[in-house]
Amino acid sequence: MIMQNSFDFALAAPEILLLIMAGAVLLIDAFSKSETRHVTFLLSLGSLVVLTVVSLLQWNAGVAGTSFGGLYVVDSLSHFLKVISYITVIATLIYGRGYNEAREMTRHGGELYSLTLFALLGQMVMISAGSMLTVYLGLELMSFALYALVAVRRDHLPSSEAAMKYFVLGSMASGVLLYGMSMIYGATGTLDLTRIAEVIGAGQAERLPMVFGVVFIVTGLGFKLATAPFHMWSPDVYQGAPTSVTLIVAAAPKIAALAITLRLLIDGLHGLAVDWQPMLIVLAVLSLIIGNLTAIVQTNFKRLLAYSTISHMGFVLLGLLAGVIDGSTDAAGLAYGSALFYMVIYVLTTLVTFGLILLLSHRGFECENIADLKGLNRRSPIMAAMLMLSMFSLAGIPPLAGFYAKLAVLQAVVGAGHIWLAVLAVVFSLIGAFYYLRVVKVAYFDEPEGETGPIDTGVITNGLMTINGALVLLLGILPGGLMALCVTVIRQSLQF
């Protein structure tokens, strides 16, 4: 069912519902006397479940179209990414519940939950952006909520420092992105992504400002994706932020960042692929090299995972740069689909990894260093197994999901004729396997230090962790369904 009404509010039902629910959560929390904010937590989860149902119903009904004068787009890609975002945030809130209570992060207010919902609202706007204006509005809504979340522990100096770094560098990156958009607007006379693609295709835009605009846009996107050399904020924010907030920053926002990358570069600037593909090659190579080599020397587990993220974003860029081959887009669906598949698997695995850190942390103890994982297998064989699954998946070891994700991207890169890039990616993946295997070695073979008793976690979080880890394994053994879905939504939604 395709809707083309200029102002069809039904298309934006998920965003409207989330705005109402986030406002309600904020208002109800203001009158709450509970230090643990159980009602706020449950309302937030309930809101996300409702949104999941609404988006699935819209997707199943084939709801698609544009609204608000082309500013807002609903298609298969937006439905898919929104559902993934809802599930990711639900898992994030459940994993972080005990951690937040132990550190009294909700004692003086439940703004952590309302800010998380507003950050999700910004991500949804980014996912459905049909114009550069919508991209920027969604990006800023998400970013300001994340800045505040990083600083939510007001009595914690590392969090305040991380928030300040994130705010300063994030604002600078947003300015760079906005400047690139202004140059594209100056060259094409429009902010609408579909119209921009038409102007470029017709050869009506002046090339020089367009190329400069692309440079600034790719720079801004590189920051949001945490790719080298625009990665400098990532390790400090991952390490300094409360771990529950680190997971909020590390998971769902990456999905939104990929969404605006697809909307801007594929939907709007696909005609300039010959200009932005070399830029993505540089960013991908630097991300693979810097991310993997720097992660080797890390002793802080959260910081190691930050550099790991940088290397994985390099793989995502490899998929994006392999879509156009000598002007042909025959392989674009598979290439962009492999990048989307890789991002989904990365987020799924990140949930397991940071979920484990959150479950291992308790009052008075932060599980931050790799040494804190010593003897984990003796204390909890199940959690050690989940850690092993996530580390092996991130390393790309079969039969886990990370292996197939890497394989799909490498096939796209080889098909595009960039054999040297594929070889480089394999070499640095092998180098990266060292620090993942080191973590597993510490958990299984090192003698425990400090506490040696069994780890007590809730039934719900244990069940969620088990399901999460099982999906990492299952999607590695049977990846075809999700991969086909990723390729399908790309082909149905993007114009190339």
C-alpha positions, 0 to 999 in steps of 0.5 A, a space after each residue: 500500500 503506497 501513500 503519496 499524500 504530502 502530509 500523511 501523518 499515518 506514515 509517521 505513526 511510529 515517530 509520533 507514538 514514540 514522541 508521545 510515549 517519551 513525553 509521557 515517560 518523562 512526565 510520569 517520572 517527574 512525579 515518581 518517588 521511587 529511587 529504582 524507577 521501576 515504572 519508568 523502566 517498564 513504561 519504556 520497555 512497553 513503549 518499545 514493544 508497542 512500536 515494534 508491533 506498529 512497525 511490523 504491522 506497517 511493514 506487513 501491510 506494505 505501507 510505503 511512500 513519502 510525506 511532509 513534502 518529501 522530507 520523510 520516507 517510508 520503505 522496506 529499509 526504514 521498516 527493517 532498520 526501525 524494528 532492529 533498532 527497537 529490539 536493540 534498545 529493548 535488549 540494551 535497557 534490560 542488560 543495563 537495568 541492574 548496572 544502573 540500579 547498583 550505581 544509583 544512576 536513576 536515584 535522582 531521576 529517570 532521565 536515562 530512560 527518557 533520553 534513550 527514547 529521544 535518542 531513538 526518536 532521532 535515529 528513526 528520523 534519520 532512518 526515514 530521512 528523504 531530505 538532507 534537512 531531515 538527516 540533520 534534524 534527526 542526527 542532532 536530536 540523537 546526538 544531543 540525547 547521547 551527549 547528555 546520556 554520557 554525562 548522566 552520572 554527574 558525580 563521575 569525573 570520567 563520564 563528564 570528561 567523556 561527555 565533553 570530548 564527545 560534545 566538542 568533537 560531535 559538534 564539529 563533525 555535525 558542522 562539517 556535515 552541514 557545510 557539505 550539505 550546504 555546498 550540495 544545496 548550492 550546486 543543485 538548488 535542492 535538499 531533497 535526495 531524490 531531486 539531487 540524484 535527478 540533477 546529478 544524473 542530468 548533468 545540471 550541477 556544477 562539479 567542483 562544489 559537488 565534489 567539495 560537498 561530498 568530501 565534507 559529507 563523507 568526513 561527517 559520516 566517517 565521524 558518526 560511523 567511528 571510522 579512522 581517522 575520525 575515530 578519536 572520540 570513540 575510545 574515550 567515550 567508550 571507556 569514560 561513559 557508564 557501561 550501560 550508556 556505552 552500549 546505548 552509544 555503541 549499538 543502535 546509533 550505528 544502525 542509524 549512521 549506516 541508514 543516513 550513509 545509505 540515504 546520502 551516498 546511495 539515494 542522493 549522491 550515487 551519481 558521484 560514486 566515482 568521487 566518494 568511492 576512493 574516499 571510502 577506500 581510504 577510510 576503510 584501509 585506515 580503519 582496518 589498520 588503526 583499529 586492529 593494530 591499536 586494539 592489540 596493546 589495550 588492557 581496558 576491555 571497553 577501550 579494546 572494543 572501541 578500536 574493534 568497532 573502528 575495524 568493523 566499520 572499515 568492513 562496512 565501508 568495504 561493502 559500500 564501496 563495492 556497489 558500483 563497478 566501472 559505472 555499472 550497478 549490477 552488483 549494487 544490491 549484493 554489495 550494499 546488502 552485505 554491508 547492511 548484513 554486516 552491521 546487523 551482525 555487528 550490533 547483535 554481537 556487540 549486545 552480547 559483549 557489552 551485556 556480559 560486561 554489564 552483568 559482570 559489573 556490580 556495586 563497587 566493581 567495574 568489569 572494565 579491564 581484560 584482567 577482570 575476566 580471569 577465571 570466568 569459566 570457573 565462575 560461570 561456564 555459560 557466560 564464558 561460552 557467550 563471551 567466547 561466541 561473541 569474540 569468535 564472531 567478531 574475529 570472523 571464525 566459522 561457523 559464527 555469524 561474523 564469519 559469514 558477514 566478513 565473507 559476504 563483504 569480501 565476496 562483494 569487494 573481490 567482485 568489484 575488482 578490489 582484490 588487494 583490498 580483500 587481501 588487506 582485510 583478511 590480513 588485518 582480520 587475522 591480526 585482529 584475531 589475536 586480541 579476541 583470542 587473548 580475551 578468550 584465553 584470559 576467561 578460560 585459562 587464567 587463574 581468577 583474581 578477587 571474587 571466585 564465587 558463582 555469578 548471580 544474575 537474573 533469570 530474564 537477563 540470563 535468558 536474553 543473553 542465551 538467546 542473544 548468543 544463540 542467534 550469533 551462532 544460528 545466523 552463522 550456520 543459517 545466514 541465508 534468510 537474513 542475508 536475502 532479507 537485507 538484499 531485498 530491502 536494499 533493492 526495494 528501497 534505494 535508487 541505483 
